[in-house]
Amino acid sequence: MKIFIDSADLSEIKKYMSWGLCDGVTTNPTICLQCGVTGGKKGIHARAEDIVKLISPHPLSLEVTTDDPEELLKEARAYAKLGENIAVKVTITDREGNSLLPVIHTLVSEGIRVNVTAITTFNQAILAAKTLESACRKASSIKFPHYVSIFAGRISEEQGVERAFKVIQDVRAWLDLYGYSNIEIIVGSVRSPENIEYWGRAGAHILTIPPSVIAKSLQGARTKETVAQFIEDSQKSLKKLR
Ligand code: E4P
């Protein structure tokens, strides 16, 4: 399973790259704001440019800021120019529930990598996968995986963590059964170490995790106390070994 860092913080991303823990990055305007990005769309663009360079060839998923199909196409095409490792995050529907699959089909047909996002059900995931797969065949460009992002945290806020687990598990089984080897599941809206522990076993290809949750996940109930005891014991033993 791959781990993506859900952030726009360059130093955090750099840190987890150097630990070998970062297989990619996901971000969105809200995360950019929390990470101190300023300057509107230009600011997001500039930060994305820095992340793309920093993590290349690993992918950066960057979310569009509109649900208007025409504007969305324009913005996605501009993002795609940032680098080969950009995946444009597009929500599966607009805010009224109208399908954005036609836009997604167009982008993928043009050879742009897409991360279909805000998915909360099995049905949405398989419909998105079909669109991605058919557009890939049209473009005859299977250079890199496309993504379906299941927002497990948001599913569990409404329907519980088990429901989120089941959606991830069923989508993975379906992708494998029908040979969708070019589509990967990203599990998003991970909020706690317990989420990683549970959903990390559901069959996702990727978990995208905020740096704060990775930091918490390094802590175990008795780890610090155990290390302190090890050091103390070692020093006592070393003295006697003289
Ligand atoms: C992942 O791609 C998303 O950026 C992220 O996980 C957002 O989730 P949230 O808006 O539910 O926190």
Residues whose N, C-alpha, C, O or C-beta is under 5 A from the ligand:
A	BS01	E4P	D6 T26 T27 N28 G188 S189 V190 T208
